[in-house]
Amino acid sequence: MSLWQKVACLVLVLVVGASLAANWLAPGGYAKQYREVTDAPPSRAHWLGTDEIGRDRFARVLYGTRISLLLAPAAALLSTLMAALIGGLAGYLGGAWARTAMAVTDLFLSLPWLFLLITARALMPLNVSPLVSVMVTFLLLGLLGWTTAARVLCTTAGSLRTSDFLRQARAAGIPGRRLFWMHVVPNLKPVLYAQFWISIPVFILSEANLGILGLGVAEPMPSWGSLLKELEGLVSVGEEPWKFVPLILLVVVVTSFQLLLSRQEELAA
Amino acid sequence: MKRHVNMSKQIAVPCGKAIGVAMLCVLSLLGQALAQGGELRFCLRSEPKTFDPLKVEDDASGAIRYLTGGVLVRVNRQTQELQPELALSWKVSKDGRQISFRLRSGVSFSDGTPFSAEDVAYTVQRLMDPALHSATGDAFRSGTGSVETKVVSPTQISILFPAQVTGLDRLFDQVAILSQHSPKKEMAVLGPFMVADYKPGSSVLLKRNPNYWKTDEQGHKLPYLDSIQLDIQSNRDVELLRFKRGELDLINSLDSEYFDKLAATSPQLVHDAGPSLDSEQLWFNEVAKSPIPAYKKNWFRSASFRRAISEAINRDDLSRVVYHGHAQPAVGPFSPANKFWFNDKLKPQIYSPDAALKELAADGFRMDNGTLKDRDGNEVVFSIITNAGNKARERMAVLIQEDLQKIGVHVNVVTLDFPSLIERITQTFDYEAIILGLTNVDLDPNGEMNVWLSSSENHQWNPQQKTPETQWEAEIDRLMRAQASTSDAKKRKEAFDRVQEIIVEQEPFIFLINKNALSAVSAAVQGANPVILSPETYWNAERLTVSGK
């Protein structure tokens, strides 16, 4: 592990740790409105100032980080599992199975996912709590985000199917199901890990995009997407630099994930 | 230019101090003269959909109609009174069906074609042609049958409608007269400016109409400006940046956030004209066939419940926090800015969570461990939808969410894209509460018949009722029809005052705030006097000048 990768690891540990300690670090909570001090600059009471309706920005950044960092990996896990199931099986079985699965994958890839998400969001019941809405948002991201990984896994599993060790195992009479779980899946693990780590920043950014459109996490719950919305219409970078903290945090976290990802790729190679 | 030459001649005054004084005077006059003319630049926020003034439906086309169209009468945007333009005088018959105009003589269209009563007749016939589908014409449609125009002389015309049209004379403010004979058709205009160039997606250039009939008090020809450059720009951030860089001379309508940003650096450039006619309101879904639980329908159809929710909303905070003080707590369906029609006996709702809880208790609701429950034990939880991207509405919803939390009501805020939202409130009725706004362009309550009549499509809380479902809606129907069936202003005012009282008592719409009319005008523009009626900043475009370019 290089120095930068160690730093990335440390950053992620610190960020995740701080977000998990949000209740203790920001006891006022993310929803409380200090209506007498709206859009205030940083102060002793509000370390990162307050937003337009007087909510403590530091608390919102911590809680938003917790939500984005906990749910993005969950969505990544879901999409990676789906990719493993669809892409891995299709590649292992080959032939018509692979062609059908890849046709379905291509169909999913050709769909405008943003419009699909907007439509799915519009069809959801309205009366759901913010917590449920955030989980549904990431669930949708997970359900729609498996396609690219499935293609990669299909190709990898396809190359394994014709490998010598699998031919030998098949010739030795090992049944197909056992062959898949005991010999194919372990060999797909490095690719699965890499796809998992790739998906996390993608989902964080996707939620941020949805948040900017006002279609992400429901108020008053914060997420990086809703926090980044504050930057809309900011005329000058120098006027209120503290508003860039969520953006900087997002860049730092995504960069850290990318650095760790390169480590995963090294391991996979 | 002629005035400039004449003043230059005056400089030749002989001897000493007198020369100095005279020169100062002349330079001052010269400066004034130079101030006249120039080009005014501002943005249209969308592409104009038409240059035909009778087909106008969008704001951008409306702006061009206002600047180029010649009308018979004009509502003065400052005084809200009707004033003569191409008509010297007019008379509406007692039954409200007929209007007679005496027109100015010696007026020509921009291409030189003379103006006469025949052009008015042609315009009215075209306006009322059902095949044209004119939104402006719809305001005149009060009964079946055709409109009869009678040209008495080149300067006299009378127009007979099949049924009474309430507020008939004021409706002509929106009717730009077309030429019957000009080969240029709708591009031949009677207003102060004419369309000289149009680059789709980019800009519209208006130039001074050389044949414009109006002069100022000193007898100088109007308009003062040589041209108006209208850039098509939908991005408000870009509009603000261009204004700050001096590339634009005015912003006709500003958000409170941008207003404050601009005020922080250039307070002399921003104008807050006070409460406008526009309102923001919350309403509950009262549609009987809506797919929401029956117990929720019972809450929403209860006036006590609606009143309690209204009392628990802190409107002062909405105005102060969301609009940075550039809005006023709304009193009722009409803004106090509507000088004649506003019922000044009505007072703003007082914020009182305690009073709200008392009202709810009387209606069978009770607090249970911080949560409000109805008489059957159902927790009071509902969702408020609003359109995604409208920051002010999103913020209002979040403030209301916290206000209602204080009386144990849990609110889920949902932002939806606009088409989904409209589908829910007009077709599926699958929503519980909503925050939206009403943009009022018409001072007369007749412009809101489509909102208050229970049979109307825009009777949003419970539209298209076959017969009024409540007594108070039946009473509103009766009063709205009564005020529309008389031309007696006093009787109409009495009827509409009562309508406003019923709406405030029943709160089918919980009116939240009236936004202020905010605008920005460059120091280079002289003569600007922003008002609350649209177009706020350039309503007197013919008298504006731009200097320093």
HADDOCK unambig.tbl for C-alpha pairs under 7 A between the chains (distance, minus, plus):
assign (segid A and resid 35 and name CA) (segid B and resid 321 and name CA) 6.82 0.50 0.50
assign (segid A and resid 38 and name CA) (segid B and resid 321 and name CA) 6.99 0.50 0.50
assign (segid A and resid 53 and name CA) (segid B and resid 321 and name CA) 6.12 0.50 0.50
assign (segid A and resid 122 and name CA) (segid B and resid 416 and name CA) 6.53 0.50 0.50
assign (segid A and resid 122 and name CA) (segid B and resid 420 and name CA) 6.43 0.50 0.50
assign (segid A and resid 126 and name CA) (segid B and resid 383 and name CA) 6.31 0.50 0.50
assign (segid A and resid 126 and name CA) (segid B and resid 414 and name CA) 6.66 0.50 0.50
assign (segid A and resid 127 and name CA) (segid B and resid 382 and name CA) 6.33 0.50 0.50
assign (segid A and resid 127 and name CA) (segid B and resid 383 and name CA) 5.32 0.50 0.50
assign (segid A and resid 127 and name CA) (segid B and resid 412 and name CA) 6.24 0.50 0.50
assign (segid A and resid 128 and name CA) (segid B and resid 412 and name CA) 6.74 0.50 0.50
assign (segid A and resid 129 and name CA) (segid B and resid 412 and name CA) 6.16 0.50 0.50
assign (segid A and resid 213 and name CA) (segid B and resid 388 and name CA) 6.72 0.50 0.50
assign (segid A and resid 213 and name CA) (segid B and resid 389 and name CA) 6.44 0.50 0.50
assign (segid A and resid 214 and name CA) (segid B and resid 388 and name CA) 5.11 0.50 0.50
assign (segid A and resid 214 and name CA) (segid B and resid 389 and name CA) 6.07 0.50 0.50
assign (segid A and resid 214 and name CA) (segid B and resid 415 and name CA) 6.24 0.50 0.50
assign (segid A and resid 215 and name CA) (segid B and resid 415 and name CA) 6.43 0.50 0.50
assign (segid A and resid 215 and name CA) (segid B and resid 416 and name CA) 6.88 0.50 0.50
assign (segid A and resid 218 and name CA) (segid B and resid 413 and name CA) 6.44 0.50 0.50
assign (segid A and resid 218 and name CA) (segid B and resid 414 and name CA) 6.38 0.50 0.50
assign (segid A and resid 219 and name CA) (segid B and resid 398 and name CA) 6.78 0.50 0.50
assign (segid A and resid 219 and name CA) (segid B and resid 413 and name CA) 6.01 0.50 0.50
assign (segid A and resid 220 and name CA) (segid B and resid 398 and name CA) 6.77 0.50 0.50
assign (segid A and resid 233 and name CA) (segid B and resid 237 and name CA) 5.85 0.50 0.50
